[in-house]
Amino acid sequence: MRHLLAGTALLTMSTIAQAQSELPDPLRIAIEENEIPPTFTFDIERTSTDTGEDGETRTGYARVDLSAPEFKQITPAHLINPDRPGSSFSALSGIESTIENGIWCSGLITTPPDPEDVEVISEDTDTITYQFKPGIPEDADGPEKKMTKRMLTTVVISREDPAILSYEQHLTKPVTLYVVAKIKAVNRSATCARGPSGHTYLQETSSAFEASGLGDSGGNNSSMRITAIYDAETGTPLASN
């Protein structure tokens, strides 16, 4: 059984690598896995708004160090600087999923799309804009596969030193999950900036979804912004947004 699982994993990795190698060069280079860990820490501001009947808006501020042990990477900003506003912990609790693949914009696309689905929808002297159906992860369950098949992704890639400059993804039509739950809308976006290493990082992200089920409906809108970057060792400011 162990050998069978190992063989399956190798086959999956080979299939993903082959699909990625057949993509147009600017897109392929831009989404290649980046294993370089950040050599900086950063401050974030995250706002989350529930859109249901009793919706409320919460804002959290934090210092993030991805090199720290798990569960110690995110520190509310007012614990570092007493002059900073207090944080809503419920707002901060949502950022783990945003940065689970790191803050490099190459991590926005974890599974390469089918090369046949990739289309150039615009280009100029500096950038190329691609649109495609996202690739479906091999370990995706039924609901995730169903949703992914109805998503559409648009990315703007720089021609020089190819990297993702902006990212948008949306649900093309509603999808029903688990019979009683219906996802009406999903929208995600990110703008990227060159970091101290030259790779693009998630400067600002936003997401919104709307769902209904069992006679109720609601959703959530959230945004995250990196407001400052510091050298991880010295704490010297490197950039601010």
C-alpha positions, 0 to 999 in steps of 0.5 A: 500500500505504501508503494502504491501511495508513493507511486500515486503521489509521484504520478500526481506531481509529474502530471502537475509539472507537465501541465505547468511546463506547457503553459506560456513562458511568462505565465509559467515563470510567474507561477513557479513555486517560490521556495525562498522564505521571506527575509522580512516581517510585515504589518497588516490591516484586515477588515471583515464585514458580515453582510447578513441581517446582523452584520458588523465590521471588524478591523484587526492590525497585526505584525506577521513573521512567517519564519516564526513557529506555527501559531506564533506568526501573527501578533496583534499590533497593539502588543508590539506598539501600544500606540496602535489601535486595538485589534478585533481578534475575530478579524485577525482570525481569518488571515491564516487562510490568506497567507497559508501559501506565503505572501508571494503572489506566485502562491495564488495559483497552487495548481496550474491550469490546463494549458488549453484553457489559457487565453490571452485577453489583452497585452501591451508593451509591459504586461500580458493578461491571461484568463483561464479556468483554475486547475483542480487540486488532486486532493479536492473533494466533491464540493471543491471540485464543483466550485472550482469548475465554475470559477474563472481566473484573470491574472496580469503578468509583467513581461520583464522578470515575469511575475503576477501583478494582479489577480482576480477570480470569480464564480461564473454562476451559482453552485449548490453544495450539500443539497441545502447550501447554495453559493451565490457569488464568490469574488477574490482579488489581489494587487501585488508589489515587488518586495525587497527580494524582487518577487511580488507579494500580496500588497492588498487582497479582497474577497467576498462571498454570498450564500444561502441555505435553509431559508437564510442568506448572508455572506462576508466581505473582507480585505487585507492590506500590507502596510509596512515591511521590515528587515526580519533581523534588524527591524529596519523599515524596508517599505511602506504602503 
